[in-house]
Structures are given as C-alpha cells and as structure tokens.
Amino acid sequence: MEATPMNDEELLTRLSRHPEIKSRMVSLLAAVDNTNGDLRLADEAEDRLFEEMRRLGQESMQAWAQGQVHETEQEVRRSGRARSNGKKTELAQPVW
C-alpha cells in the first residue's frame, strides 16, 4: 500500500499531532544514523531497528485506536444517541 505523497511542512504538522510517533521516529533515525556510536555490527543495528519498528507499530496502533474512539464519540454526539442524565442518583439498597 503506497502512501500519498506529502511535503515536509504537512509531514511535520501531522507528526506534531502525534508526539509519541514523532518521538519514535526520532529514535528510529538515531539508530539509522548511529548517533550514539554503539552500533558496530550489522546484527546490533538490525536488533535495534527491529525494536524501534516494533515500538513504532505499537504506538501507531494505539494512536489509531484513540482516533477511532474519538471519532466514534463525535459521531454518537452528532447523532443524538448520547444522553446525559444529569446528576447520578443513589440506587436503592438491595434487600438481602
């Protein structure tokens, strides 16, 4: 599946809406660029990159799910299916 091309400004705007994804991308790029200088062997780099990609996948799914919850909440509110009953009242005590 190919992503729709976007310019740098749009990419930064979208990343700013998802700080956890932005942070993970920074970590991924740090591994690619070996900014810590600790990835000497291909196996080390592969392990680090797989871990970063795994975390990116988890955080992306979590962000997607939160977006779906928000979208569903908005849809329910727009449709009028949500009701606010006001203040909660105490329930009658059960008879044992």
Secondary structure, DSSP 8 states (H G I E B T S, - for coil): -------HHHHHHHHHT-HHHHHHHHHHHHHHHTTTS---SHHHHHHHHHHHHHHHHHHHHHHHHHHHHHHHHHHHHHHT------S---------
